[in-house]
Amino acid sequence: MAEKPWGGRFGERTDRKVEEFTESISFDRRLFEHDVRGSIAHVQMLAKVGLVTSDECAQIVRGLTDIKAEITAGNFPFVLEREDIHMHIEAALIDRLGDVGRKLHTARSRNDQVATDVKLWTRDALDRTDLGLIALQKAFVAAAERHRDLILPGYTHLQRAQPVLAPHYFLAYVEKLARDRSRLADCRKRLNVLPLGAAAMAGTTLPIDRHHVASALGFEGVAANSMDVSSDRDFAVESVFVLTMIAEHLAGWAEEWVLWSTQEFSFLALPDKLCTGSSIMPQKKNPDVLELIRGRSARVIGALTTFLVLLKGLPLAYNRDLQEDKEPLFDAFDTVEACLDLASLVVDGATLRADRIAARLDEGFLDATTLMEHLIGQGIPQRTAHEVIGHLVALCVQQNIHRLADLPDADFVKAHPKLGPGTKDLLGVENAVKAFKSYGSTAPKEVEAQLKGWKERLS
């Protein structure tokens, strides 16, 4: 049993089925760089406090560096019996250095070691995700620039509501992604506390310097309660929650653009290189990338659900259930990073079909709210003004008239005396857009200011 670092207490070899059931090397090997980094910081601290000599520290650092290089090059053997990446690296070190290698695990447990490795990996993954969000924000800002003067129909309940400038539409997604970035930053701040040194669950009797390790690994603080460290996966759950919000935002955008690319909408032209065809229908051009971005949100939501159920009811401190944290964590990050990468390509390559949009822009009475607010400005109560314009819209529908501006002047005056000469000068989508004034609205000056601000922030 000497091959197992915990084998001293056992008199039988581990059953092969147990080894197959409990192994994690098949998925946690991707932590190798972070495990080596954490171990180097740990052994350098052991040398600082006198628990290993400077020569032993140098040997261990060289050995760990060589092992990392071998894993990177694909020349490192992985075997089921060594369970996980942590035991693989330590066993390889002992094979090379003997008793010197055995000193690496002084004053730590796999419990705090694993928590540290996963935190280091997650911190890097959060930073990569943030870069993906920035790239997508820049793509939306560039799209806003390309479609600077285009007016779109805005929707509520998927029914035409009011006209908006295309840049206002694109910047709405920039705002959503900004909130995602803010959540990432908050999550990273809470994550950035060192677990290492908590040992199994009660700490250690040895004179370690946890603050030294924290500084070496870029952590802003040191976890204050060793029992909490052993059981804490809050940082992983919170990370996946943030990823779920990102996936939800991407799914909503993708759904919108799937609709806009249909013949029925004809708002959007997608590049051929980002679409696929049909094996039987030669005319088809399918927005598969958008559909898969929409669909893969389910995997991220599933990862969050897995975490919440996994952690529900676990007693203090460490439980082997926590081994199940890595696959949903890795998959959620992999999925969102891939979706962000493709989303940027889609936004960069897509074009709004201005001619098709303009051809139907007058449909749906998009200027009705503007006319109602004109009455309000004349001192008419909102509910009264709402009813007056509602009657005018109903009159158009009854007479199969598609624009308020096509009603006779007499109908406006009959609806309300305040709708006299000059009323039609307020109508039409261009006039409606120009009429907006409030901060954050689709008013041209407001949109221009917001676009300028985002270009500066993202430069």
Protein Blocks (a to p, Z undefined) as FASTA:
>chain_A
ZZpmklmmpcbdcdfklmmmmpcklmmmmmmmmmmmmmmmmmmmmmmnopacfklmmmmm
mmmmmmmmmmmnopaccdfklopamlmmmmmmmmmnommlmmmmgoiafklmmmmmmmmm
mmmmmmmmmmmmmmmmmmmmmmmmmmmmpccdddehhiafbdcdfklmmmmmmmmmmmmm
mmmmmmmmmmmpcfbhnlmmnopfbdcdfklmmmmnopabdcfbfklmmmmcklmmmmmm
mmmmmmmmmmmmmmmmmmmmpmklomaccdfklcccdfklmkbccdfklmmmmmmmmmmm
mmmmmmmmmmgopacfbdfklmmmmmmmmmmmmmmmmmmmmmmmmmmmpccdfklmmmmm
mgoplmlmmmmmmmmmnopafklmmmmmmmmmmmmmmnopabfklpcfklmmmmomklmg
hklmmgcjklmmmmpmbghiabfklmmmmmmmmmmmmZZ
